[in-house]
Amino acid sequence: MAVVISIANQKGGVGKTTLTLNLGYGLAEAGKRVLLVDIDPQFNLTFALIGMDVLKYADKNVGTVMTRESEVEDSIIPVRENLHLIPSHLNLSAREIEIINAYNRERRLEKALLPILPDYDYVLIDNPPSMGIFLVNSMTASDYVIIPLELSYFGVIGMQLMFNLMRMIREETNENLKLLGLVPNKFTRQTKVPKMRLKELKEAYPDAPILTTIPRAIALEKAQSQGISIFEFDGKSRASKAFSKLTREVIEIVEG
């Protein structure tokens, strides 16, 4: 049965899609069966993986799965060996109102994914930068949350808001939701400020696991623009080594 992990932060630009894509590739490379779910109306993950083919999936995407207009099995796209995708679509925003008004709206994604969970080891959900119904659905369906963040004032504020939402989700829809860890992203070791802020973060939130830091790297952006992972783009880069380490950490935490 798959372990479901939300990659989430209500702040934009913190690297959620990059983290989802490369962690997904890393887990697949480790022999795990991985499903990526793009629940972001901006569909960056989908576009990165299948390009303009996203337009083909107007009637088979995460939105139509959640509104029960398509079967989840029919909405899965193979990306590579061990790695599949349920795409987003540019019409997802229009479906938000429909989902908000639907019966049992917080559990739409959870119930949609149930039939295919035995087929995978990991399901990674890429979330929008908002606190709306899609994020609530994602966290209700998840076992764990990974919060990517930049070590800035607003980055920490976004993290705190995520903590508050997780508390609400545990109280209302998913009492078993756990924080897998924080992932400091776009990290620069050449200056003192990021290292100082990382130290402050550890001191301020001693119970929050801090996973591998991901360095700021142009290579990550270039890889994503080509629809490939950092492992394929430059397997010897610092970013590739960081994601390899993060993949091992996630496996160790989840599988013991």
C-alpha positions as CSV (number, residue, x, y, z in Angstrom):
1,M,0.0,0.0,0.0
2,A,1.4,3.4,-1.0
3,V,2.6,6.0,1.4
4,V,1.1,9.3,0.4
5,I,3.2,12.5,0.9
6,S,2.1,16.0,0.3
7,I,4.7,18.5,-0.8
8,A,3.2,21.7,0.4
9,N,3.8,25.3,1.4
10,Q,1.2,28.1,0.9
11,K,4.0,30.4,-0.1
12,G,4.9,30.3,-3.8
13,G,8.4,30.0,-5.3
14,V,9.8,27.7,-2.6
15,G,10.5,24.8,-5.0
16,K,7.5,22.5,-4.4
17,T,7.4,21.3,-8.0
18,T,11.2,20.9,-8.3
19,L,11.2,18.8,-5.0
20,T,8.2,16.7,-6.2
21,L,9.8,15.9,-9.6
22,N,13.3,15.1,-8.3
23,L,12.3,13.2,-5.2
24,G,9.9,11.2,-7.4
25,Y,12.7,10.4,-9.9
26,G,15.0,9.5,-7.0
27,L,12.5,7.1,-5.5
28,A,11.8,5.5,-8.9
29,E,15.5,5.1,-9.4
30,A,15.7,3.3,-6.0
31,G,13.2,0.8,-7.4
32,K,10.1,2.2,-5.8
33,R,6.8,2.4,-7.7
34,V,5.9,6.1,-7.7
35,L,2.9,8.1,-8.6
36,L,3.1,11.9,-8.9
37,V,-0.2,13.8,-8.5
38,D,-0.3,17.4,-9.8
39,I,-3.1,19.2,-7.9
40,D,-1.9,22.7,-8.7
41,P,-4.0,24.7,-11.2
42,Q,-0.8,26.2,-12.5
43,F,0.1,22.6,-13.7
44,N,3.9,23.3,-13.6
45,L,4.7,19.6,-12.8
46,T,2.5,18.3,-15.6
47,F,4.0,20.7,-18.1
48,A,7.6,19.9,-17.0
49,L,6.9,16.2,-17.6
50,I,4.7,16.1,-20.6
51,G,4.9,19.5,-22.2
52,M,2.1,20.6,-24.4
53,D,0.5,17.2,-24.2
54,V,-1.2,18.6,-21.1
55,L,-3.9,19.9,-23.5
56,K,-4.8,16.3,-24.4
57,Y,-6.0,15.6,-20.9
58,A,-9.0,17.9,-20.5
59,D,-11.2,15.0,-19.7
60,K,-8.7,12.8,-17.8
61,N,-6.9,14.7,-15.1
62,V,-6.9,15.3,-11.3
63,G,-9.9,17.6,-11.5
64,T,-12.1,15.1,-13.4
65,V,-11.0,12.3,-11.1
66,M,-12.0,14.4,-8.1
67,T,-15.4,15.3,-9.7
68,R,-15.8,11.6,-10.6
69,E,-16.0,12.4,-14.4
70,S,-13.1,10.0,-15.1
71,E,-11.8,6.9,-13.4
72,V,-8.4,7.3,-11.7
73,E,-7.0,4.2,-13.5
74,D,-7.7,5.9,-16.9
75,S,-6.1,9.2,-15.8
76,I,-2.6,7.9,-15.1
77,I,0.2,8.7,-17.6
78,P,3.4,6.6,-17.6
79,V,6.5,9.0,-17.4
80,R,9.2,6.4,-17.2
81,E,9.8,3.0,-15.5
82,N,8.4,3.0,-12.0
83,L,7.1,6.7,-12.4
84,H,3.6,7.7,-13.3
85,L,1.6,10.9,-13.3
86,I,-1.9,12.1,-12.7
87,P,-1.8,15.4,-14.6
88,S,-3.3,18.7,-13.7
89,H,-5.0,20.9,-16.4
90,L,-5.6,24.5,-17.1
91,N,-9.3,23.9,-16.4
92,L,-8.6,22.9,-12.8
93,S,-9.3,26.3,-11.4
94,A,-12.8,26.3,-12.9
95,R,-13.5,23.0,-11.1
96,E,-12.6,24.4,-7.7
97,I,-16.1,25.8,-7.1
98,E,-17.6,22.5,-8.2
99,I,-15.5,20.7,-5.7
100,I,-16.1,23.2,-2.9
101,N,-19.9,22.6,-3.3
102,A,-19.6,18.8,-3.6
103,Y,-20.6,16.3,-0.9
104,N,-17.7,15.3,1.3
105,R,-15.5,17.8,-0.5
106,E,-12.4,17.4,1.8
107,R,-12.1,13.7,0.9
108,R,-12.6,13.8,-2.9
109,L,-8.9,13.1,-3.6
110,E,-8.5,10.5,-0.8
111,K,-11.4,8.4,-2.1
112,A,-10.3,8.8,-5.7
113,L,-6.8,7.5,-5.0
114,L,-7.9,4.5,-2.9
115,P,-8.3,2.0,-5.8
116,I,-4.7,2.5,-7.0
117,L,-2.8,2.8,-3.7
118,P,-1.9,-0.9,-3.8
119,D,-0.2,-0.4,-7.1
120,Y,2.4,2.0,-5.8
121,D,5.0,2.4,-3.0
122,Y,4.9,6.2,-2.9
123,V,2.4,8.8,-4.0
124,L,3.8,12.4,-4.1
125,I,1.3,15.3,-4.4
126,D,2.5,18.6,-5.7
127,N,0.2,21.4,-4.2
128,P,-0.8,24.9,-5.1
129,P,0.6,27.9,-3.2
130,S,-2.7,28.5,-1.4
131,M,-4.6,27.2,1.6
132,G,-7.7,26.3,-0.4
133,I,-9.7,23.1,-1.0
134,F,-7.0,21.4,-3.1
135,L,-4.5,21.6,-0.3
136,V,-7.1,20.4,2.2
137,N,-7.8,17.5,0.0
138,S,-4.2,16.7,-0.4
139,M,-3.4,16.7,3.3
140,T,-6.5,14.8,4.1
141,A,-5.4,12.0,1.7
142,S,-1.8,12.0,3.0
143,D,0.2,10.1,5.5
144,Y,3.0,12.7,5.6
145,V,3.8,16.3,4.7
146,I,7.1,17.7,3.4
147,I,7.4,21.4,3.7
148,P,10.0,23.0,1.4
149,L,11.0,26.5,2.4
150,E,13.4,29.3,1.8
151,L,15.3,30.5,4.9
152,S,13.8,34.0,4.8
153,Y,11.3,35.8,7.1
154,F,8.4,35.2,4.7
155,G,9.5,31.6,4.2
156,V,9.3,30.9,7.9
157,I,5.9,32.6,8.1
158,G,4.7,30.2,5.3
159,M,6.0,27.3,7.3
160,Q,4.1,28.4,10.4
161,L,0.9,28.7,8.5
162,M,1.4,25.1,7.3
163,F,1.9,24.0,10.9
164,N,-1.5,25.6,11.7
165,L,-3.2,24.0,8.8
166,M,-1.8,20.6,9.7
167,R,-3.2,21.0,13.2
168,M,-6.6,21.8,11.8
169,I,-6.5,18.8,9.4
170,R,-5.5,16.4,12.3
171,E,-8.5,17.7,14.3
172,E,-11.0,17.6,11.4
173,T,-10.2,15.1,8.7
174,N,-6.9,13.2,9.2
175,E,-5.7,12.5,12.7
176,N,-2.8,10.4,11.5
177,L,-1.1,13.2,9.4
178,K,2.6,13.6,10.3
179,L,5.3,16.0,9.3
180,L,8.0,14.1,7.5
181,G,10.3,17.1,7.5
182,L,11.3,20.5,6.4
183,V,13.5,20.9,3.3
184,P,15.4,24.2,3.2
185,N,15.6,25.0,-0.5
186,K,17.7,27.3,-2.7
187,F,20.3,27.1,0.1
188,T,23.6,29.0,-0.3
189,R,26.5,28.0,1.9
190,Q,28.8,30.8,0.6
191,T,27.2,33.4,2.9
192,K,26.7,33.4,6.7
193,V,23.0,34.5,6.7
194,P,21.5,31.2,5.4
195,K,23.6,29.1,7.8
196,M,22.6,31.4,10.7
197,R,18.9,31.2,9.8
198,L,19.2,27.4,9.5
199,K,20.7,27.3,13.0
200,E,17.9,29.6,14.3
201,L,15.2,27.4,12.6
202,K,16.6,24.3,14.4
203,E,16.6,26.1,17.7
204,A,13.1,27.5,17.3
205,Y,11.5,24.3,16.1
206,P,13.4,21.4,17.8
207,D,10.6,18.9,17.1
208,A,10.5,19.6,13.4
209,P,12.8,17.3,11.4
210,I,15.0,19.2,9.1
211,L,16.0,17.1,6.1
212,T,18.7,17.6,3.5
213,T,19.2,21.2,2.3
214,I,18.8,21.6,-1.5
215,P,21.4,24.1,-2.9
216,R,20.5,27.0,-5.2
217,A,21.4,25.7,-8.7
218,I,20.6,26.8,-12.2
219,A,21.0,23.2,-13.2
220,L,17.7,22.4,-11.4
221,E,15.8,25.0,-13.5
222,K,17.4,23.8,-16.7
223,A,16.6,20.2,-16.0
224,Q,13.0,20.9,-15.1
225,S,12.6,23.0,-18.3
226,Q,13.7,19.9,-20.3
227,G,11.2,17.6,-18.4
228,I,14.0,15.6,-16.9
229,S,15.4,15.1,-13.4
230,I,18.6,16.6,-12.0
231,F,20.0,13.0,-12.0
232,E,19.7,12.8,-15.8
233,F,20.8,16.4,-16.4
234,D,23.9,16.4,-14.3
235,G,24.3,13.3,-12.1
236,K,27.5,14.7,-10.5
237,S,26.2,18.1,-9.5
238,R,25.7,19.2,-5.9
239,A,22.0,19.3,-6.5
240,S,21.9,15.7,-7.7
241,K,23.9,14.6,-4.7
242,A,21.5,16.5,-2.4
243,F,18.5,14.9,-3.9
244,S,20.1,11.5,-3.7
245,K,20.6,12.0,0.0
246,L,17.1,13.4,0.5
247,T,15.7,10.3,-1.3
248,R,17.6,8.0,1.1
249,E,16.4,10.0,4.1
250,V,12.7,9.8,3.0
251,I,13.0,6.0,2.5
252,E,14.7,5.5,5.9
253,I,12.1,7.6,7.7
254,V,9.1,6.1,6.0
255,E,10.2,2.5,5.9
256,G,12.4,2.4,9.0
